[in-house]
Amino acid sequence: KHGVQSSNAPVVMHLDIKDHGNETVLLSITNNYDSSYLRFKGEGVGLENIRNRLRLIYGNGRLLSISAADNTFTASIIIPKRDLQNAI
């Protein structure tokens, strides 16, 4: 519901997981959105919470990236494999 709560059109979400060898796993979630809606006050708290958790678990808050273009929003998280067993 977050980020698309004002959409009158169906929202399609895609989850993509890519294994990048011995180093990392890339998780990406993509959904469509209506760029004509105004952003809500207080937005971004959830994303900042994710960055803080990644910083606590992996020592790096820059593992989350977000982008918005052509009415498509993408959030991607890089998970270092060397720490994957410790995070579970």
C-alpha positions as CSV (number, residue, x, y, z in Angstrom):
1,K,0.0,0.0,0.0
2,H,2.9,2.4,0.6
3,G,3.6,4.7,-2.3
4,V,0.6,3.6,-4.3
5,Q,-2.3,4.2,-1.9
6,S,-3.8,6.9,-4.1
7,S,-3.7,4.9,-7.4
8,N,-7.0,4.3,-9.1
9,A,-5.4,1.9,-11.5
10,P,-4.2,-1.6,-10.7
11,V,-0.7,-1.7,-9.3
12,V,1.6,-4.4,-10.7
13,M,4.6,-5.4,-8.6
14,H,7.6,-7.5,-9.8
15,L,10.2,-9.1,-7.6
16,D,13.5,-9.9,-9.2
17,I,16.4,-11.8,-7.5
18,K,19.8,-12.0,-9.1
19,D,22.7,-14.1,-7.9
20,H,26.0,-12.2,-8.5
21,G,28.4,-15.1,-8.0
22,N,30.2,-15.3,-4.7
23,E,29.8,-11.7,-3.8
24,T,26.2,-10.5,-3.6
25,V,22.5,-11.1,-4.2
26,L,20.4,-8.3,-5.7
27,L,16.8,-8.0,-4.7
28,S,14.7,-5.6,-6.8
29,I,11.0,-4.7,-6.4
30,T,9.4,-2.7,-9.1
31,N,5.9,-1.3,-9.4
32,N,4.0,1.2,-11.5
33,Y,2.7,4.4,-9.9
34,D,0.8,7.5,-11.0
35,S,3.3,10.4,-11.0
36,S,0.5,13.0,-11.0
37,Y,-0.3,12.3,-7.3
38,L,1.4,14.6,-4.8
39,R,3.8,13.0,-2.3
40,F,2.6,12.5,1.2
41,K,4.0,14.2,4.2
42,G,6.3,11.9,6.2
43,E,7.2,9.8,3.2
44,G,10.5,8.0,3.2
45,V,10.5,6.9,6.8
46,G,10.1,3.2,5.8
47,L,13.0,3.5,3.4
48,E,15.2,5.2,6.0
49,N,14.3,2.4,8.4
50,I,15.5,-0.2,5.9
51,R,18.8,1.8,5.4
52,N,19.3,1.8,9.1
53,R,18.7,-1.9,9.4
54,L,21.1,-2.6,6.6
55,R,23.7,-0.4,8.4
56,L,23.2,-2.4,11.6
57,I,23.3,-5.8,10.0
58,Y,26.0,-5.2,7.3
59,G,27.7,-2.1,8.4
60,N,26.6,-0.3,5.2
61,G,23.5,1.9,4.8
62,R,24.1,2.4,1.1
63,L,22.9,-1.1,0.1
64,L,19.4,0.2,-0.7
65,S,18.9,2.2,-3.8
66,I,15.6,3.7,-5.2
67,S,14.7,5.2,-8.5
68,A,11.6,6.5,-10.2
69,A,11.3,7.0,-13.9
70,D,8.6,6.6,-16.6
71,N,5.9,5.9,-13.9
72,T,7.9,3.0,-12.5
73,F,9.4,2.9,-9.0
74,T,12.2,0.5,-8.2
75,A,13.8,-0.3,-4.8
76,S,16.9,-2.5,-4.9
77,I,18.8,-4.1,-2.1
78,I,22.3,-5.6,-2.4
79,I,23.0,-8.3,0.1
80,P,26.6,-9.3,0.6
81,K,26.8,-13.1,0.6
82,R,29.7,-13.2,3.0
83,D,27.3,-11.9,5.7
84,L,24.2,-13.7,4.5
85,Q,24.5,-16.6,7.0
86,N,25.0,-14.2,9.9
87,A,21.9,-12.2,9.0
88,I,19.5,-15.2,9.1
